[in-house]
């Protein structure tokens, strides 16, 4: 929009002859319009784009945690099968080691599961106030910079 407005202003400056009445007023109005666009874009960048980038940066972190959880469930299942196998035909030392590995895998898996159960709903619920804030900022920026 800014470039279209600027191109239109350049066209008016080119067409509007300097000898015509009101030439200075038209140039002043066009300069004011360009300044308004620059102000609006600055406010949009500060009040919308930066918070949106911050909000979007949470998605890769959450996705990485979910991927880690998926890998840990595989580890947990592998350790559980190994422990169940060791119950039937291993010595006490191997059984104790298999049980310790199984319990460690279970603890890690349960910790990650609990973290995700807390973080995902919180993040999901934060979307409504976040978008309300973004739209409010957009409205205020446009209202202040009536272009």
C-alpha positions, 0 to 999 in steps of 0.5 A: 500500500505504501508503494502504491500510495507513493507511486500515485503521489509521484504521478500527481506531482508529475501531472500537476504543473507548478504554475497551477493554483494549489500546487504547493497544497497538493505537494504538502498533502502528498508529503503528509500522506507519505509521512502517515504511511511511514508512521503507520508502518513503524507502529505496525512493525513495533506493535504487531510484527515484533509480538507476532514473531515472538509468538511464532517463535514458540511453535518450533520450541513446542514442536521440538519438545513433542518430537523429543516426547515421541522419541522418549516413548520409543525408548520407554517401550524398548526398556519396558520390553527389555525389562519384561524379557529380563524377568523371565530368564535373566539373573538378578543383576541383569534384572536389577539393571533392566529394572533401573533402566526401565524406571529411568526411561519411565521417569523421563517419559512421564516428566516430558508428558507432564510438561507437555500437559501443562504447556500445550493447553496454556499455549493454546489458551493464550492465543485468544488474548494474544490475537485480541491484543494484536487486533486491538493494536492494529485498530488503534494504529489505523485509527490514529493514522487515518490514511 
